[in-house]
């Protein structure tokens, strides 16, 4: 484990600007926005980000990301929510995705279980956990460690009904 700093000790923009968190969040947003908007533009931006950051390892990470978000999207009882690609805050589902990936990277079984149970149906929890695990391990292999998120914070996130931060005026999360 690379860092024991709490993500909440950092200013939110600093936390989301960290390489691992930025890759995971922008990857999730880009994939879901591509599906929701039926436009390849968000995914092209994700590919550029990954290629810029991960160089020759980008394709492996993009495949793991794609498999994870597709698996998650197929089993979500309610379609996945996300903020716009350039939004500074997180919605509930985005925070749970980061918590799940961080839990997997830091072997925090309680955080993993709490995150996955809040974001997908019980029948598909194993599939989602497996796909998320492959993506989390891929990032970890590439020295992209997400900061650990304490279980009590994961609990507060999973209990939130509408999200951690309100969407910008005139914008909504997609359902």
N, C-alpha and C positions, 0 to 999 in steps of 0.2 A: 504494500500500500504506500503510495507516494506521498500523500498529503493528508493530514488530519485536521486541517482548517475547516471549520463549519462553513457551508455555503452561505449561511446567514450572517457570518462575520464580515462578509464582503458586501460592498455596495452592489445592488442587483445588476447594474450594467457591467460591472467588473466580473461578477460571477458568470454571466451569460457570454462574456467575451473570452473566457478561458477556452483554449482550443477544443478540449473534449466536449464541454457543454455546448459550445457553438456548433460543432459538427453534429452532435446528436439533435439539438433543437432545430437547427436550420434544415437538417436532413428530414426530420419528422414533418416539419412545416412544408418543405418543398414537395415531399411525396404526397402528403394529404391535399395540398393546394392544387397540385397537378391533377389529381383525381377529381376533386371537387369542381375545379374550373374547366376541366377538359382541355387544358392548355399545357403544352410541354415546357413553357417558359420557366416556371418555378423549378422544375427538375433540372433544366439546363444550368440554372444558377447553382443548385446543389452540386452538380457534377463539377462545375468550375471551382467551387469552394474546396471540395474533396481533392481534386487534382492539384490545386495550388498548395494545399496543406500536406497531403499524404504522398504526393508524387506518384511513383510506380506502384504504390500499394492502394491507390484510390479505388480501383475497380473491385478489389476484394472487399473493401469496406462498404462501397456502394451496394454491392450484391447482398451483403449481410444486412445492411440497413433496409434495403428494399424487401427482403424476405421477412424481416421483423415487422415492418409497418404493414405489409400486405397481410400477414398472418393476424396481426392485431385488428386490422380493419375488417377482416372476414368474420371475426367472432364477436366484435363489439355489439352489444344489444342495442345501443344507440350509436349512430355513426360518430366517428371520432371528431372531437372538437379541436380547433386550433386557432391561433391568432394569425394575423397577417404576417407575411414573411419578414417585414421590417419592424414589427411591434417590439416594444422593449419589455413588456411584462409577459407573464405566463398565464394561460388558462389552466384549469384543473387537470385536464388530460395531459397537457404538455408537462406539467410538474410531476404527474404520476409516471410518465415515461422516463423522465430524468431520474426519479427516485428508484424505479425498477432497474434501470441500467446501473446506477450507482450501487444499489444493493447487490446486484450480481457481481460487479467488479470487486466489491469489498466483502463478499461472502456473508452478507447480513440477511440471513434466512427470514427473519421476522419482517424486515422492510420489503423483501421480495414478495412474500405472501400477501402482505397488506396492500402493496401497490398493484399486484396482478389481480387480486380479488376486487379491487375498486375500479379497474379499467376494463375488465372483460368478464364474460360469463364463465361460471365454474366448469362447464363442460370443455372449454377450450383453454383453460388456464395452463395446462401442461404444454400445449402447443405454443402458446404465446411465450411462456417462460423459456422454452427451448430456443425459439427463434431470437428472443431478446438476449439470451445467454451467448449465442453465437456472435451477435453483433457486439455485445459488451466485451467479450473476450478478444474479438478482432481489434476493437479500439485499444484495449489494454496491451495487446501484442505490439501495437504501433505507438506505445507510450502515450496514449491519450486516456488519462485517468480522470474520471469524474470525481468530484469531491463527495465524500459520504454524506448522506442526509439522515439525520437521527430519526429513529422510529416514531417519536412523539410528533415530529414535524410531518412525517409521512401520514400519520393518523389525522392530523389537522387537514392536510391536503385532501385525503380521501373522504373526509367528512364534508368538505365544501360542496355546495350544490351548484354554484354558478361559475366559480373560478377564483383564482387568487387575486386577480386585478380586473377591474372592469375594462371592457374593450373601449378603444377610443371612440369619441363621439361619432355617431353615424355608422360605426362598424360593429359587427356582431361575430361571434364565433359561429362556425358552421355546425349544423346538427344533421 
